[in-house]
């Protein structure tokens, strides 16, 4: 295949895809936001404490153009800025509640749009499409490192068994937990799959170089209370802020779904996890001694008012 043929094939696909998603329209999904503004909102909604420099570099945007967009967001009450504690020259960007509210319909509208494209395809065809898109991303992204050292995605078939397997092994190696911990994880995961409510519950799977490196579940306890469950990060991915990112995703989703409280149960021995919960705003509300997983434990309940 000649270079000319390859170039024309890529351009043809670009024209096809932009047409399928109506990306040439002046506004994104009938909103007041442009495509660039929608993408910036997406990054701000999914990543805590971004800087304008990071956004500009990763999205390949002109500095002046990005500055004008951020100023517009501020004027609309969608964005706040605060000095970085690590670098006085940098300002950390965060969406306000109004910003998250503005992003939510864009996010749901995009999901519906893609779902409509996929609806005529059989499951095998959808799997073929995902493989093809992964290949495109891998080949075109090979020349430069990914913007993020990991990616988050929803759970797929096979994930739940893998998460159970890895948590059982890691907690045995690091904390000496016995097989009854594996049984508990399996019960929680199985119940999540059997009773999964896509409108009120979520599972986030973190991948790095196509390998699962962490996960977390958010489940419905009641109309007002959601529960964070089974947070874990592989040793190879620690130090990347992944545990905090997974926790933040749970908090953000719980707020979007109208829960008033996010709760969790853990054990005092899980020091790193407890630090993440405290930093995210959770408060320790109770402790109780118990004997579980072959060890004397101090169970803890942490709550976050949303």
N, C-alpha and C positions, 0 to 999 in steps of 0.2 A: 504494500500500500504506500503510495507516494505521500509526501508531506502536504501537497495541495489537497489531496483527497481527504486526509485526516482533518485539515483545517476546515474544509467545507462541511464535513460531518459534524464537527463540534459546533460550528455556527448554525447549522440546520437544527441541531438539538436545542440550542439556546433559543432560537426563534420559536420552536415548538413548545418548550417548557414555559417561556414567558407568556405565550398565548394561552396555554392551558390554565395558568394561575392568574391571568388578567393583570400581569405585573406592569403593563404599559399604561394602565389607567392612571389618572392624575392623583387619585387618593387610594389608600390601601384599604380594601374591604369596606368601601363606602364610609370610611371614617374621615376625620379632618387631618389625618396624618399621612405623610408621604411614605414611600417604601423605606427610605433611609431612616426616617424618624421611627417607624415601626421596628426596624432592626435595632436601633439604639435603645428603645424602650424594652425590647426583649432582653438585651444584654443586661440592662440595669435591673430588670425584674428577676433575673436568674443568678446574678452574681453580686455579692455584697462588696461595698467599698471599692468600686472601680474608680480610676482616675481618667481624666480626659486624655492624657497621654496614652494610656493603655487602649482606650476606645479608638483613638485615632490610628494607632499602629496596627491593631488587629483588624479593624474594618477598612483600613486603607483610605481614610477620609482626609480631605483637605482640612487643615487646622482651623481656618476661618469659617468654613462651612459648618464644621462640628460645633464651634463656639456659638454660632448663631442659633443652631438647633437647641443647644443646652440653655441658652438665654431664653428662648421661647418656652421651653419646658418650665423654667423657673417662673416666668411671668404668668404661666397658667397654674402655678402651684403644684406642679407634678414632680419637682426635683428640689432637693436640698443639697447644700455643700457644707463640708466641715474640714478643717485642717487635718492633714495626716499626722498622727503622733510620731511617725517614723521619719518623715521628711517634710519640713516646714514649707518647702517649695511646691508640694503637691497638695491638691484638694481632693477629698474623697466624695464621690457622688452617690446619692441614694434616692430612690423613689419615695415619695410621700404616699400616704394612704390614697390620696387622689390619683397619684401616678399609677399605683397598682390597680386602682379601679378603672383607669383609662386603658391600661394594657389588657385587662381581663377579656373584654369583648373582642379585641384583636386576636388574642390567643385562641379563644374558643372559635372565632370565625375562621381562622386559619385551619384549625383542626377539622372543622366541618367541611371546608373547601377540599382539603386533601382526602377526607373520608369519602366525599362524593366522587372523586376521581378513582378511588380504589374500589368502590362498591361493585362495579361490574366484574372485577377480577376474582377468580377463584383463589382459595388459600395458596395453592401451589404457585399460581401466577404472581401473587403478592410476594411470596418468598423469593421467586426469581427476580422480581423487581428490586427488592431490598439488596440482594446479592449484587445486582448490576450497579446500583447506586453506591454501594460500599466500594466496589472496584473503581468506579469513577473517582470517588473521594480519595481513595488510597493512591491512585496513580497521579492525579493532578496535585495532590497535597504532599507528594513524596519529596519535592524539591525544598520544602520549608517545614520546620517543625510545627506541630499543631499549636493553636493559640492557647489551648488548655491542656494540661498534662493528663486529663482524663475526660470522659464524657458521661453524661447521665442519660438513662433511657428507662422506659417502663419495663416491667417484667415480661419475660417470654417463657414458652415451654422449656423446661429443663433448668431454669434459673432457681426455682424454689428448692429443688433437691440439692443443687450445688451449694447454695447458701447454707442449708442445713449441714451439709458435709463439712464445709470449711469452718463454720462457727464451732462445730463440735470439736474439730481437730485443734483449732487455735486456742479455744478456752481450756482444753485439756493440757496443751503444751505450756500456756502462759499462766494459768491459774490453778491447774490441777483438778479441774472439774471432771466428774465421771460421766458415764453414759446416760445418766438421768437428765443431764443438761441437753444432750442431743435429742432425747425424747421430748423435752419441753419445746425446743425450737421446732421440731417436726410437727408437734401439735398446733403451735401457733401458726406456722406456715400453712399447714393443711387447712385450718379453719379460715385463714385469709383467702385461699383459693376457692373453697367451697361456698363461702358467703360473700364473695367480693362484690362491693357496691362501687362501681366506677365513678359515680357522682360524688361520693363522700370519702373514698379511700384511695390510697396510692401505695405503690412500691417503686422505689428508685433503685436502679442497678447502676453502679459505677463501673465503667470499663476503661482499661488502659492497655493499648496494643492488643485489643481483641480479647483480653482476659478480664474476668470479673475481679475487681479489687475492693469492693465494698457495697453495702446496701443498707436500706432502712425501710421500714413499713410504717404507714399511718393508717389506723383502723378506727372505725366509729364505735364509740362506747355508748353514746346517747345523742340526741339532737344537739346538745350543748357541749358535749365533751368528746374530744378525739384523743387517741393514745398513740404515742410514738413507741415503736417496738423494734427490737432486734437490730439496732445500729451496730455495724461493725466495719472495720477497715483493715485490709490486708497489710502486713508489715512492710511490703514493698511500696505501698502507697502512702505511708504515714509521713507526716511532715509537709504534705501538700495542701493542708487545710480541708481535706475531704470530709472528715468527720463533722466539722462545723458547717460545711456546705450542705451535707445531707440533712443535718438538723435544721438549717435555715429553710430548706425546701419544705420540710414538714410544717414549719411555722407559717410560711407563706401560704401554703395550700390550705391549712386549717383556717387561717383568717379569710381566705377567699371563699371558703365554703360556709362561713358563718358560725363556726364553732366559737364558743366563748372561753373555753379552757383546753389546753393541751397538757396531758399528763403522761407520766412514764413511771415504770418501776425498774429499779436497777439494784446493784449491790455495791456496797462501799468500797470493795476491793477494786472495782473498775475505776481507778483514779482518773485516768485520762478522759474517760467518757463523762465523769462527773464535772470535770473542769470545763468541758464543752458545754454541758447543760447550764452551768452557772454563768458562763460568759454569754450565753444566748438569752439570759434573763429568767431562766427557771429558778424557782425557790424550793429548797428542801422543806417539805411539810411534815414528814414523819420518818421514823426509823424503827426497825423491829428486828431483834435477833432471831435467827432460824437456822436450821441445819438442812442444807440442800446441796445437791450435786457432789456429795461426799465431803463437804466442808462446813464448818461453822461460818455463818454469813451474817452480815448486817444488811438487811433489806432496806431500801430507801424509796420513798415516793416523792417525785418532784413535779411541781405544777407551774404552768405559765399561763397567766391571764392574758388573753388575746385582745 
